[in-house]
């Protein structure tokens, strides 16, 4: 059975990453509308993607929707493109400073991608309290000392298992390939959940080893399959060993 806690933060060396977007409809990559995006999100206006199906389902619910879309992020190619700018907020201080810059509208906003943790749903109230206290002392949030900023970051309760990628430009969207969409899960934080993203990673690793096919094609082929769709809806399937899921996938391919 996959380990629900085995997923690491975004690996900057991985060439391909499966990412998700929760909303109220199917959205192909070319259909994202930056004009309709929310400037109050963690990293300002942009198209947001997350590394877990669970987080994307929560995003869908927040938008009164029930659709999760998934995409292949060609991270390796994006990082090799010298015209692409990626802001990795890999340290807590860099992450909170980036959020503060967007809150105070001082961020230059010239990146194609911003990558980092996801603040929880109470972020707005936390930021308001720290901002109010800073203003009482004649300061801005950026004027706060590092210890206070780190305290604020902890209060935002970032989830390192739900990393987010904010795509800020149309050029950045060129590095995301739409794969498919499915139904969002009704999430309850109080129950054990094996995320389909982790399951897919295990099965794809077996596929590349057994078949010798490129990782990007393995990700696309497996996550377009009926088996993956079932995994997103049925936790008993998600908890099967990766070897068994690969056998079920092979049977599906033979029938098609």
C-alpha positions as CSV (number, residue, x, y, z in Angstrom):
1,X,0.0,0.0,0.0
2,X,1.4,3.5,-0.8
3,X,2.6,5.5,2.2
4,X,0.3,8.5,2.4
5,X,3.1,10.5,4.1
6,X,5.9,9.6,1.7
7,X,5.4,12.4,-0.7
8,X,8.2,15.0,-0.6
9,X,8.2,18.7,-1.4
10,X,8.5,19.6,-5.0
11,X,11.8,18.1,-6.3
12,X,13.4,20.8,-8.3
13,X,15.5,18.2,-10.2
14,X,12.5,16.2,-11.5
15,X,11.8,16.7,-15.2
16,X,8.1,16.0,-14.9
17,X,5.5,16.7,-12.2
18,X,1.9,15.7,-12.0
19,X,-0.1,18.7,-10.8
20,X,-3.8,19.4,-10.2
21,X,-6.3,22.3,-10.3
22,X,-9.6,22.3,-8.5
23,X,-12.5,24.3,-9.9
24,X,-16.1,24.0,-11.2
25,X,-15.3,22.9,-14.8
26,X,-12.8,21.2,-17.0
27,X,-10.1,23.7,-18.0
28,X,-7.5,23.0,-20.6
29,X,-4.2,24.8,-20.4
30,X,-5.0,27.3,-23.1
31,X,-8.3,28.2,-21.4
32,X,-6.9,29.8,-18.2
33,X,-7.9,33.4,-18.0
34,X,-5.5,35.6,-16.0
35,X,-7.9,38.5,-16.0
36,X,-10.3,36.4,-13.9
37,X,-7.7,35.2,-11.4
38,X,-7.7,36.3,-7.8
39,X,-5.1,39.0,-6.9
40,X,-5.5,38.1,-3.2
41,X,-4.2,34.6,-3.5
42,X,-0.9,33.8,-1.8
43,X,1.3,34.7,-4.8
44,X,-1.1,37.2,-6.5
45,X,-3.0,36.7,-9.7
46,X,-2.2,33.6,-11.7
47,X,-3.1,30.1,-12.6
48,X,-2.6,27.9,-9.5
49,X,-1.7,24.2,-9.4
50,X,-1.1,21.9,-6.5
51,X,0.8,18.6,-6.1
52,X,-2.0,16.7,-4.5
53,X,-5.5,15.6,-5.5
54,X,-6.7,16.3,-1.9
55,X,-5.7,20.0,-2.1
56,X,-7.2,20.4,-5.5
57,X,-10.5,18.9,-4.2
58,X,-10.5,21.5,-1.4
59,X,-9.9,24.3,-3.9
60,X,-12.8,23.0,-6.0
61,X,-15.1,23.0,-2.9
62,X,-14.0,26.5,-2.1
63,X,-15.2,27.6,-5.5
64,X,-18.5,25.7,-5.1
65,X,-17.3,23.2,-7.8
66,X,-16.6,19.5,-8.0
67,X,-14.0,19.1,-10.8
68,X,-10.3,18.4,-10.5
69,X,-8.2,18.8,-13.6
70,X,-4.7,17.3,-13.9
71,X,-1.7,18.3,-15.9
72,X,1.9,17.4,-16.7
73,X,4.3,20.1,-15.6
74,X,7.4,20.0,-17.9
75,X,9.5,21.4,-15.1
76,X,12.9,20.3,-16.5
77,X,12.3,22.1,-19.8
78,X,11.0,25.2,-18.0
79,X,14.1,25.4,-15.8
80,X,16.4,25.0,-18.9
81,X,14.6,27.9,-20.7
82,X,16.7,31.0,-20.1
83,X,13.8,33.2,-20.8
84,X,11.7,31.6,-18.0
85,X,12.0,33.0,-14.4
86,X,11.1,30.7,-11.5
87,X,10.9,31.9,-8.0
88,X,11.5,29.0,-5.6
89,X,10.4,30.0,-2.1
90,X,12.2,27.0,-0.7
91,X,13.0,28.6,2.7
92,X,10.3,29.7,5.1
93,X,11.6,33.3,5.3
94,X,11.7,33.6,1.5
95,X,8.1,32.2,1.4
96,X,6.7,34.6,3.9
97,X,8.5,37.6,2.4
98,X,7.1,36.7,-1.0
99,X,3.5,36.6,0.5
100,X,4.1,39.9,2.3
101,X,5.3,41.6,-0.9
102,X,2.0,40.6,-2.6
103,X,-0.1,41.7,0.4
104,X,1.7,45.1,0.4
105,X,1.7,45.3,-3.4
106,X,5.5,45.7,-3.5
107,X,6.3,42.6,-5.5
108,X,7.8,43.2,-8.9
109,X,5.7,40.3,-10.2
110,X,8.0,39.6,-13.1
111,X,8.3,35.8,-12.7
112,X,6.7,33.1,-14.8
113,X,6.4,30.7,-11.9
114,X,6.3,31.0,-8.1
115,X,6.6,27.7,-6.2
116,X,6.0,27.2,-2.5
117,X,3.9,25.9,0.4
118,X,0.2,26.6,0.6
119,X,-1.2,28.7,3.5
120,X,-4.3,27.4,5.1
121,X,-7.8,28.9,4.8
122,X,-7.4,31.3,7.7
123,X,-4.5,33.2,6.0
124,X,-6.5,36.4,5.5
125,X,-7.3,36.8,9.2
126,X,-3.7,36.0,10.3
127,X,-2.3,38.5,7.8
128,X,-4.8,41.1,8.9
129,X,-3.8,40.7,12.6
130,X,-0.1,41.0,12.0
131,X,-0.6,43.9,9.6
132,X,-2.8,45.8,12.2
133,X,-0.2,45.3,14.9
134,X,2.6,46.4,12.6
135,X,0.7,49.6,11.6
136,X,0.1,50.4,15.3
137,X,3.9,50.7,15.6
138,X,4.3,52.7,12.5
139,X,5.6,49.7,10.5
140,X,4.7,47.6,7.5
141,X,4.8,43.8,7.5
142,X,8.1,43.9,5.6
143,X,9.6,46.0,8.4
144,X,9.0,43.2,10.9
145,X,12.1,41.4,12.2
146,X,12.8,37.9,10.9
147,X,11.6,36.2,14.1
148,X,8.2,37.8,13.9
149,X,7.9,37.0,10.2
150,X,8.7,33.3,11.0
151,X,6.1,33.4,13.7
152,X,3.6,34.8,11.2
153,X,4.6,32.1,8.7
154,X,3.9,29.4,11.3
155,X,0.5,31.0,12.1
156,X,-0.3,30.7,8.4
157,X,0.0,26.9,8.9
158,X,1.6,26.0,5.6
159,X,1.3,22.4,4.4
160,X,4.5,21.2,2.8
161,X,2.6,18.2,1.4
162,X,0.4,20.6,-0.6
163,X,2.9,22.5,-2.5
164,X,1.5,25.0,-5.0
165,X,2.8,26.3,-8.3
166,X,1.5,29.7,-9.4
167,X,1.9,30.2,-13.1
168,X,2.0,34.0,-13.7
169,X,2.3,34.2,-17.5
170,X,1.0,32.7,-20.7
171,X,4.5,31.8,-21.5
172,X,4.7,29.7,-18.3
173,X,1.5,27.9,-19.2
174,X,3.2,26.5,-22.3
175,X,5.1,24.2,-19.9
176,X,1.8,22.6,-18.6
177,X,0.1,19.8,-20.6
178,X,-3.5,19.1,-19.9
179,X,-4.2,15.4,-19.3
180,X,-7.7,14.9,-18.0
181,X,-10.3,15.8,-15.4
182,X,-12.4,14.0,-12.8
183,X,-14.7,14.4,-9.9
184,X,-13.4,16.2,-6.8
185,X,-13.5,14.3,-3.5
186,X,-15.5,15.5,-0.5
187,X,-12.6,16.0,1.9
188,X,-12.5,15.5,5.6
189,X,-9.2,16.2,7.3
190,X,-10.0,13.7,10.1
191,X,-9.8,10.5,8.1
192,X,-6.9,8.6,6.5
193,X,-6.4,9.4,2.8
194,X,-4.0,8.0,0.3
195,X,-3.6,10.7,-2.3
196,X,-3.9,9.6,-6.0
197,X,-0.8,11.7,-6.7
198,X,1.3,9.4,-4.6
199,X,-0.2,6.3,-6.1
200,X,0.4,7.5,-9.6
201,X,4.1,8.2,-8.8
202,X,4.5,4.6,-7.6
203,X,2.8,3.0,-10.6
204,X,4.7,5.3,-13.1
205,X,8.0,4.3,-11.5
206,X,7.1,0.6,-12.2
207,X,6.0,1.4,-15.7
208,X,9.2,3.2,-16.7
209,X,11.3,0.3,-15.2
210,X,9.2,-2.5,-16.8
211,X,8.5,-1.0,-20.2
212,X,11.4,1.4,-20.6
213,X,9.0,4.2,-21.8
214,X,9.7,7.9,-21.0
215,X,8.4,9.1,-17.7
216,X,6.3,11.8,-19.2
217,X,4.4,9.4,-21.4
218,X,4.0,7.0,-18.5
219,X,2.4,9.8,-16.4
220,X,0.0,10.8,-19.2
221,X,-1.0,7.2,-20.1
222,X,-1.6,6.0,-16.6
223,X,-3.5,9.1,-15.4
224,X,-5.8,9.1,-18.4
225,X,-6.7,5.5,-17.7
226,X,-10.0,4.3,-16.1
227,X,-7.8,2.7,-13.3
228,X,-6.6,6.1,-12.2
229,X,-10.1,7.6,-12.4
230,X,-11.3,4.8,-10.1
231,X,-8.4,5.5,-7.7
232,X,-9.4,9.1,-7.4
233,X,-12.9,8.0,-6.2
234,X,-12.3,4.7,-4.4
235,X,-9.8,4.6,-1.4
236,X,-9.9,0.8,-1.4
237,X,-8.4,0.9,-4.8
238,X,-5.9,3.6,-3.9
239,X,-4.6,1.4,-1.1
240,X,-3.8,-1.5,-3.3
241,X,-0.1,-2.3,-4.0
242,X,1.4,-0.5,-7.0
243,X,2.2,-3.8,-8.6
244,X,-1.5,-4.9,-8.4
245,X,-2.6,-1.5,-9.9
246,X,-0.1,-1.9,-12.7
247,X,-1.6,-5.4,-13.5
248,X,-5.1,-3.9,-13.6
249,X,-3.9,-1.1,-15.9
250,X,-2.3,-3.7,-18.2
251,X,-5.6,-5.6,-18.4
252,X,-7.4,-2.4,-19.3
253,X,-4.9,-1.6,-22.1
254,X,-5.3,-5.1,-23.5
255,X,-9.0,-4.7,-23.7
256,X,-8.8,-1.4,-25.5
